[in-house]
Amino acid sequence: MSLIDLQAWLLNEGIKTELDELTKRTVVTEIDNLVPSADSVAVVEIDWSRLLLAGSILARSDQRLHQEAALRIATGAVTLSTSDPVKDAGTVLLGKLSNFRAIALAGERNLLTADLDGRLGMSLRIEAQRRQMDKAILVESSGRWLQVNDFQQRFWKDAADHRWLSASAPTASGKTFLVLQWLIDQMRSGKARVAVYLAPTRALVSEIEGSLVALLGKESGVQVSSLPLRDKYDAALAGGARLIFVFTQERLHLFANILGDAIAINLLIVDEAHKIGDNQRGVILQDAIERAARANPGLQLVFISPSTQNPEELLADAPEGVEVAAIDSDAPTVLQNVIVAEQVPGKPKLWNLSVRQHDAPLPVGVLRLASSPAGLRKRLAFIAVAAGERGGTLVYANRAADSEEIADLISQLLAPADLPDPELLELADLARKGVHPQFRLAPLVERGVAFHYGNMPSLIRLEVERLFRSGKIRFLICTSTLIEGVNLSCRTIVLRGPRKGIGHPMEPHDFWNLAGRAGRWGDEFQGNIICIDPHDTNAWPVGVPARSRYPIKRESDAVIELGDGLADYLDRRATATLPELEHSDQFEQVGSYLLATYLRLGSISQAALAKRHDPAKVAKLDGRLAAIASQIDIGSEIAGRHPGVSALGLQRLLDAFRAYEGDIENLLPAAVDSQDSYDRFVTIMRRINEHLFPAFMPDGLIPLHALIVVQWLKGFSLAAMIRKNIDYHRSRGRAFRLPVLIRHTMELVEQTARFRAPKYFSAYMDILNLHLRGIGRVDLIEHDLDIGTQLEFGVSSRTLLSLMELGLSRMSAVALYEKIARDDLSKEGCQAWVAEREAQFEGMDIPAIILREIREKLLPESSEQAATSTT
């Protein structure tokens, strides 16, 4: 029997019964309020010697199922056995799996008796030391050795030898940790002067920025910034502190526009790189990567993605002659148990739990609920409280409104603490003062429950995440924000019929990306994913997803492969009015990207994407694009500055400006503090809808969109915007529900003021400035901070921008700005203002979390010589 045959036999027959029993036992230890059912009572004795020998054989396999079995045996030996020799052997097996973080966790939890090395004996000690040496990497800048797993070791080695690298591994495999370590090593060792870390969401930008600052520590000589401003960049190029930008793809485009495409980057890291296939924003990411690569022929480029099938796909556009490498790993680092929960017939308070195995479910017991769960939200809430009573429990909700309702239900089932935790009280205070006195989050966090969704202010969201990690928030109800890459681990995830977006069942790869949050490596040995009502086809149209890996496909390739749809759309785009266009959401972004590419190259057959498609189809698209290009004279540079905005729309807007017969100054936006700024924004939004793209629809809501944009630019706090929205409804006699109005205001800020407005107002101003130069009115062109950057951060004054440059979140910057009289303070002026009034802060009624951030970021004794961060 070959080794491969032996490994297969062990898993399928040799130790199958014992492995099933071990699975049950490990799961039962993690579920609260579970009564073992009659058929789940242990009938098999664990023969640890036999299992550990089998685990040692299985650990030599590169198949995920074999490695998973070996990991379960090792974990069971360390966490379930009471025998020191068995625990020691389990630890040795973990070492064979290069799972050194699990060994460290066992030590932290006192699961191992002291002096393991002394008990191992000479030969095992030597072998363990050899493995540790084999699985260690040298961090060049610090001279220290770092213990890693196989995937991390391959990444470190290949990153040294290849200019373009694409790495994929499951969630919880230590990708982000290692890449940040490698990035810092590149900066400290002088191999890179300016690096950009691209993240898909602002939430992940905040998290990565905070992690880098913490890892760099004081006197690092490296700055971190998420603001697309050029002063630190110029200083870095002139020999000053090296610089890491943490951007979304939209911010990278903003920054490139400021520099006029002459952006000098040594290193670009693209996190969550599989999102190059996302509808709408995927092509903007692709464009940002290509733009950076064009401007920097020597660029080193690293893609990171979770559990993808084909990471090598991202290397297809590497320049000829550039060394490329793809690293693909599917090795488990923690156990992830998928558990299905089904109601016992006729007994709504009793739920059968079974672990899903490869062939049949393994019953583990009956979960007893405190109350009868009438309704879907109560099922999620009651099962979460019963199964995850000890905390670290995450509940997935399909909508923000659901997350608030489920959190409320859970809070009612928890006994109040005798002495509320001071940090939870501080977060509640921030929620009341920063959002609204009746914001539902405030009373919930006081009881250790919170909700978390994308439109919430970043300072509150980050504090929720921090307190959940610390264990003070025991239950967290989240939406799909967590799938977008926020690194938040938990002990248990509870979900039923998960959706992503409006009504779309979650794809298997997204399900497993979410499931990867359960049992984060180094924090837990295992995690449980409890799926409710697994046989309800309304909840789970194709059942609970089997393990799946993500197929990477660029959005542009996917749209081109749809047949003639894109070519037909380009035909209509050239002749139809904007309201007449169908499927504009599906084709507009990719069509705009191809048109900009055509204008730059003269044919998309010269672009890298052409090699992936039928030449006849490329020629057909070229013909359509040529017909559109003949109508355009704005130039390829302006078209390239605005990804996702059609050059044809830009041309139509220019034509409208040229035909305008009124006072040319009427085309300009007014200063935001001017009395007529609101009316000007209303008019500009209508021009954008008419000529560029229907971005602010329906027409009747344009006044509301304009109002939000003006308030945002004026530096209003979210709390002030919500108050004014309430006043607006009351003054007009309009009924409203407060929780809905609060969420809607947050959504308008994020989706209108921070996403659509920067994109289309930037394009509007570029075309207007082109027109002003054309008619000899350069005197009307403003050279201050561009409108896109102002909208992205919600600033219009020098003081507010200075505060954010110093690292304050917008919520803290606005709270402090409300106390400062001058609007023209530099960074030094802001620091001096804070230093002079430090003793007076306690009387200013500023939330404690904001005060803490102000002291950390602005007081000289805190910030001197420290790695700095600007948010």
C-alpha angles and dihedrals in degrees: 000000000000122000090254091051091047092052092050092048092050092053097042100038119349101068101004096116094046092045090053090051091049090050091054093049095048091049095047091056090060101046121079125214092019118150111200109240122228094258093046096057108119112263097161124076115221111241097200095185091056094043095047091050089050090047090053090054094045092049088067091064124093093210116109095226092053093047090046091055091049090049091050091051092048093045092047092050093051098041105031107032121085092201118100094210090053092047090048091051090048089053091051089051090051087053091053087054089051087239096144093151090061089051089051090049090052088054093048090052093048092240091136127064114238122266098038090163091056092054097046096071129227100290096045091045091054091047092049091049091049090053091049090051092046091051099048131096129205115238099215099203095052101027092229127130120238122205110228142167126246095271093050092048093052091048093052093048097045093045088062094053105036133061095205118041132174117192126185129179136146122281110273094032095114098256098138094042092053096042091053090050090049093047092052090047090053091052097043094046090053097244091123132030101181121026132175124208110198118205125177099229138037088237091060091042089058092047096048092045091052092047093051093049091049093047094046094050123178126338092015096139088222125106126205123207138170095185116100093226125130107218096087090039092054090046091051092051090048091058101272127124114330114250138221116192117201107200144159113234089259092056091049089056090048090052093047088051090053091052094042094241092299089114112152111209125164098187134024122188117191111199120197085015093173086076086082081092097055119121112255099356100046094077091047088056091048090050092049092052093047091047093053092046092050092051093046114041090180094050118142109218128195124185121197123191137162120247099331125171097219115024089162088071089077090060095058093096097050112131116261113275095021115130111242134186134183121204117197124182132170097171116136121235099180133023114258114194118198106208124186121210121206127174117249104245111265093002112088093179092058122073127185113225122202131176111233111235130181096265109017137359118263113223111225104174149289122294114216117211125206095225138019108269104227107181134015097274091053091051090057093043099045096043090047092052093046098045099034100038094135091062136242087105123149122193120198115221124188096219137027090242090054091051091057093047095047092047089052092051092049092049090057091058095054125085112239116250117252091229114025112227112257093226092052089050090052091052090049089051091051091050092051096045099033098045114009137317088245098043103141094228093070102068091036097058089050085066095044098261127114143168127220130198137156103260096054117111110274095234091057093043093050091049090050089052092047094051092046090053090049091052096242091111102055100182125038123184112200141176129215092299087094092059089057092075108278105151103228121144128199141176097235136018120198120194143155125195095343117208132193115207121351108338098327113136110239113262116239094249091052090048090054092044088057092042088056088072088070111092101006113211113263093013101063138013092221144358134212126222109197113199114194124214095003093181096050103107092199089061097035109024092184098022128256103330119258115230109289141177125218119255108218115222126158115242089233092055092046093052093045089052092057090090123243094341095102094045090049091048091052088053092053093041089063095053113018127082115251096254089053094059117105125203090015091150091056099047109020098082096047092040089054091049092050092046092052089048091050092050090051099044104024090236135032088224084079092056124095092245092064093076090063096057141061108276090225091056091047090050091050092052090046089057093052092046092049090056091052094043090057087067094051129085102158092102132241095268095065091042089054093050093065113052114197093019113106116242086216089059090048089052092049089052091050090050089052091052090050091051094047110116101185130087106309091223089067087073092061124088113244122239105279093243091052116107092237097049093100093053091047092052091050090053093046092050089053091050090050091050092048101044111014110033135315092258099145107051147202098035092229091063095054092096090056092047090049092048092053092048093050093048091047092051092047088061097249115170118242088247091056092048091052091048091052092047089053090048090049092054094044095048089055096042093244118156117232141170111230099222090050093047091050092051092044092053090050090050093050090052094050101037102033108024097034104031117022098028096053091047098049100030090054089053091046092053093046091054092043091052089049088054093046090053089048093056095041097253099124086138088078094056113105118219099191125103108323119252093244093059092043091054095043090059102025097238135132102160129075091231095054092047091048091054091052091045087057089059106265120143113241091253091057094040092053092046090054095040089058087064096046118085100198122074097194104063120139122219090268090049091053092049091050091049091052094045092053093052103036092114091052098053096093090063095049096080093237116154113258094239091055091047090052091052092047092052093046095049107031111032111092096226089058100043103035112119091351127132101263131219132195119199 
